[in-house]
């Protein structure tokens, strides 16, 4: 009887943590990467994905916290790989994209703020989400690449559309990039990581939420979309270029996280000599 009561108590505590605390335990994940495909001065990149504003623990106040944290880190470049809105999460409420974009308007970076759209953005109204972001000064890149300049050295930034809603066209995104260009890529879904050009210095994705529930020694219980479960979170192996999948900020379906707290990322990118 005592062991059964103890088991029930442990389950109750885990449920309280997973539903009541961890989904709001926002982290700033600091990373560093040395890439043979990068030259020139170091670049600081901020990445914030899967806001899902309106999910429990992920309201407009959370957006303000993310914006303040990113701006305090003084990044050179800010990337927002999609899923700004939410539908259907238990205990959540709909927040219109215009209100979300108004908070994101305060993000600041010398090279600019850029976004792709996620599956939830398309399910809501992709054109409306894009219009709201662009009205707030955020450039939306869907299956395209744009040239930038970091300390006078050319740089290309590519964005791949969402895979789950069949908006992903990687070949189109990379079509006009010079073969010797320095390249950074953002995509909503890591399912498109195998299509990365080998010249990519670093790529970022979201969508998976890290699985939301990650068991020790096993990892994510489930992942949405085509990407394998092993690609749900962190640096993913066996890709043409270094690719980081963030756990994101909000939740979907159920407002639960276990061993997978919400995060935004600050990455310091440096060059590395080829051996």
C-alpha positions as CSV (number, residue, x, y, z in Angstrom):
1,X,0.0,0.0,0.0
2,X,2.8,2.4,0.9
3,X,4.6,1.8,-2.4
4,X,1.4,2.4,-4.3
5,X,0.8,5.7,-2.5
6,X,4.4,6.7,-3.2
7,X,3.9,5.9,-6.9
8,X,0.7,8.0,-7.0
9,X,2.5,10.9,-5.2
10,X,5.4,10.8,-7.7
11,X,3.0,10.8,-10.6
12,X,1.1,13.7,-9.1
13,X,4.3,15.7,-8.6
14,X,5.4,14.9,-12.2
15,X,2.1,16.0,-13.6
16,X,2.2,19.2,-11.6
17,X,5.7,19.9,-12.8
18,X,4.9,19.0,-16.5
19,X,1.7,20.9,-16.8
20,X,2.1,23.6,-14.2
21,X,5.7,24.7,-14.1
22,X,8.0,23.5,-16.9
23,X,6.0,24.9,-19.8
24,X,6.6,28.4,-18.4
25,X,10.3,27.8,-17.4
26,X,11.7,29.8,-20.2
27,X,15.4,29.4,-20.9
28,X,18.0,31.3,-22.8
29,X,20.1,28.6,-24.6
30,X,23.6,29.9,-25.3
31,X,25.5,28.0,-28.0
32,X,28.9,28.4,-29.8
33,X,29.8,27.0,-33.2
34,X,33.1,27.0,-35.2
35,X,32.4,26.4,-38.8
36,X,34.8,25.9,-41.7
37,X,32.2,27.6,-43.9
38,X,32.4,30.8,-42.0
39,X,35.1,33.6,-42.4
40,X,35.5,37.0,-41.0
41,X,34.3,38.3,-37.6
42,X,32.2,36.3,-35.2
43,X,28.4,36.6,-35.7
44,X,25.8,36.4,-32.9
45,X,22.5,34.9,-34.0
46,X,19.3,34.9,-32.0
47,X,16.6,32.3,-32.8
48,X,13.1,32.1,-31.3
49,X,10.6,29.6,-32.8
50,X,7.2,28.3,-32.1
51,X,5.8,31.1,-30.0
52,X,2.3,29.6,-30.2
53,X,1.0,32.7,-28.5
54,X,-2.2,32.0,-26.7
55,X,-1.1,28.6,-25.4
56,X,-1.0,28.3,-21.6
57,X,2.2,29.8,-20.3
58,X,2.9,31.5,-23.6
59,X,0.9,34.7,-23.7
60,X,2.0,38.1,-24.9
61,X,3.9,38.6,-21.6
62,X,6.1,35.7,-22.7
63,X,6.7,37.4,-26.0
64,X,7.9,40.5,-24.1
65,X,10.3,38.4,-22.1
66,X,11.8,36.8,-25.2
67,X,12.1,40.2,-26.9
68,X,13.8,41.7,-23.8
69,X,16.2,38.8,-23.5
70,X,17.2,38.8,-27.2
71,X,17.7,42.5,-27.3
72,X,19.9,42.3,-24.1
73,X,22.1,39.8,-25.9
74,X,22.7,42.3,-28.7
75,X,22.6,39.8,-31.6
76,X,23.8,40.7,-35.1
77,X,20.9,38.8,-36.7
78,X,17.5,37.5,-35.4
79,X,15.7,34.5,-36.9
80,X,12.0,33.6,-36.2
81,X,11.3,30.2,-37.8
82,X,7.5,30.2,-37.6
83,X,4.4,29.1,-35.7
84,X,3.5,32.4,-34.2
85,X,-0.2,31.5,-33.5
86,X,-1.9,28.5,-32.0
87,X,-5.1,26.6,-32.6
88,X,-6.8,24.0,-30.4
89,X,-4.4,23.7,-27.4
90,X,-6.2,22.7,-24.2
91,X,-6.6,25.7,-21.9
92,X,-5.4,28.2,-24.5
93,X,-7.0,31.1,-26.3
94,X,-6.6,32.7,-29.8
95,X,-4.3,35.7,-30.0
96,X,-4.4,37.5,-33.3
97,X,-1.2,37.8,-35.3
98,X,-1.3,41.6,-35.3
99,X,-1.0,41.7,-31.5
100,X,1.9,39.3,-31.6
101,X,3.7,41.2,-34.4
102,X,3.3,44.4,-32.4
103,X,5.4,42.9,-29.6
104,X,8.0,41.5,-32.0
105,X,8.3,44.9,-33.6
106,X,10.7,45.8,-30.7
107,X,13.3,43.3,-31.7
108,X,16.6,44.9,-32.8
109,X,19.6,43.6,-34.7
110,X,22.0,45.4,-37.2
111,X,21.4,42.8,-39.9
112,X,17.7,42.7,-39.4
113,X,14.9,40.4,-38.1
114,X,13.6,37.6,-40.4
115,X,10.9,34.9,-40.3
116,X,9.5,31.9,-42.0
117,X,5.9,30.7,-41.5
118,X,4.9,27.5,-39.7
119,X,2.1,25.0,-40.2
120,X,0.0,26.7,-37.5
121,X,0.4,30.1,-39.3
122,X,-0.8,28.6,-42.5
123,X,-3.7,26.8,-40.8
124,X,-4.8,30.1,-39.3
125,X,-4.2,32.4,-42.3
126,X,-0.7,32.5,-43.8
127,X,-1.2,35.7,-45.7
128,X,-2.5,37.5,-42.7
129,X,0.4,36.3,-40.5
130,X,2.9,37.4,-43.1
131,X,1.2,40.8,-43.5
132,X,1.3,41.4,-39.8
133,X,4.9,40.5,-39.5
134,X,6.0,42.6,-42.4
135,X,4.0,45.6,-41.1
136,X,6.1,45.3,-37.9
137,X,9.3,45.5,-39.9
138,X,10.1,41.7,-40.0
139,X,11.1,40.3,-43.3
140,X,9.4,37.0,-44.2
141,X,11.5,34.6,-46.3
142,X,9.7,31.7,-47.9
143,X,11.7,29.5,-50.3
144,X,14.1,32.3,-51.1
145,X,17.4,33.8,-50.1
146,X,18.6,37.3,-49.6
147,X,22.1,38.8,-49.6
148,X,23.3,40.6,-46.5
149,X,26.6,42.1,-45.4
150,X,28.3,41.3,-42.1
151,X,31.2,43.7,-41.4
152,X,31.5,44.4,-45.1
153,X,31.7,40.7,-46.0
154,X,28.8,39.2,-48.1
155,X,26.5,36.8,-46.5
156,X,23.4,35.0,-47.7
157,X,20.3,34.1,-45.6
158,X,17.9,31.5,-46.9
159,X,14.4,30.6,-45.6
160,X,12.6,27.3,-46.4
161,X,8.8,27.2,-46.2
162,X,6.8,24.8,-44.0
163,X,7.1,21.1,-44.8
164,X,3.9,19.8,-43.2
165,X,1.6,22.2,-45.3
166,X,3.6,21.4,-48.4
167,X,5.1,24.9,-48.7
168,X,8.7,23.7,-48.5
169,X,10.8,24.1,-51.7
170,X,14.4,23.9,-50.7
171,X,15.7,23.8,-54.3
172,X,14.0,27.1,-55.0
173,X,15.4,28.6,-51.8
174,X,19.0,27.8,-52.8
175,X,18.7,28.4,-56.5
176,X,20.3,31.8,-56.8
177,X,23.0,31.5,-54.1
178,X,26.6,31.7,-55.4
179,X,28.5,28.4,-54.8
180,X,31.2,30.1,-52.7
181,X,28.8,32.3,-50.6
182,X,28.7,32.2,-46.8
183,X,25.2,30.9,-46.0
184,X,22.9,30.7,-43.0
185,X,19.6,28.9,-43.3
186,X,16.3,28.9,-41.3
187,X,13.5,26.5,-41.8
188,X,10.4,25.7,-39.8
189,X,10.7,21.9,-40.0
190,X,13.9,19.9,-39.7
191,X,12.6,17.5,-42.3
192,X,14.2,19.7,-44.9
193,X,17.7,19.6,-43.3
194,X,19.0,16.8,-45.7
195,X,18.6,19.3,-48.5
196,X,21.0,21.9,-47.1
197,X,23.9,22.9,-49.3
198,X,27.3,21.8,-47.9
199,X,28.4,25.5,-47.9
200,X,25.9,26.2,-45.1
201,X,27.7,27.6,-42.0
202,X,24.7,26.9,-39.7
203,X,21.0,26.1,-40.0
204,X,18.1,26.4,-37.6
205,X,14.7,24.7,-37.3
206,X,11.8,24.5,-34.9
207,X,8.4,22.8,-35.3
208,X,9.1,19.7,-33.1
209,X,9.0,21.5,-29.7
210,X,11.7,19.0,-28.8
211,X,8.9,16.5,-28.5
212,X,7.6,18.5,-25.5
213,X,8.1,15.3,-23.4
214,X,11.6,13.8,-23.5
215,X,12.3,10.7,-21.5
216,X,15.9,10.1,-20.1
217,X,17.9,7.7,-22.4
218,X,15.1,7.7,-24.9
219,X,14.4,11.3,-26.0
220,X,11.2,12.6,-27.6
221,X,8.2,10.4,-27.2
222,X,6.7,11.7,-30.5
223,X,7.5,14.2,-33.2
224,X,5.2,15.8,-35.7
225,X,6.0,15.6,-39.4
226,X,8.5,13.7,-41.5
227,X,11.6,14.3,-39.4
228,X,12.8,11.2,-37.4
229,X,12.4,11.2,-33.6
230,X,16.1,11.6,-33.2
231,X,16.0,15.0,-34.9
232,X,13.5,16.4,-32.4
233,X,15.9,18.6,-30.5
234,X,19.5,20.0,-30.4
235,X,22.3,19.5,-32.9
236,X,21.1,16.8,-35.2
237,X,23.5,14.2,-36.7
238,X,24.4,13.2,-40.2
239,X,23.3,16.4,-41.9
240,X,25.2,18.2,-44.8
241,X,25.7,21.2,-42.4
242,X,25.4,21.9,-38.7
243,X,21.7,22.1,-37.8
244,X,20.2,23.0,-34.5
245,X,16.5,22.3,-33.7
246,X,15.1,24.4,-30.9
247,X,12.5,23.3,-28.4
248,X,10.6,26.5,-29.1
249,X,8.6,28.6,-26.7
250,X,5.0,27.5,-26.6
251,X,3.1,24.2,-26.7
252,X,0.5,22.6,-28.9
253,X,-2.2,20.0,-28.4
254,X,-1.5,19.6,-24.7
255,X,0.2,22.3,-22.6
256,X,2.8,19.9,-21.3
257,X,6.6,19.8,-21.2
258,X,8.8,17.3,-19.4
259,X,12.6,17.4,-19.5
260,X,12.2,19.8,-22.4
261,X,11.8,23.4,-21.2
262,X,10.9,26.2,-23.6
263,X,13.9,28.2,-25.0
264,X,15.2,30.8,-27.3
265,X,18.7,30.5,-28.6
266,X,21.7,32.8,-28.7
267,X,24.5,31.3,-30.9
268,X,28.0,32.7,-31.4
269,X,29.3,31.7,-34.9
270,X,33.1,31.7,-35.5
271,X,35.2,30.6,-38.4
272,X,37.4,27.5,-38.3
273,X,40.3,26.6,-40.5
274,X,39.8,23.7,-42.8
275,X,42.2,20.8,-42.0
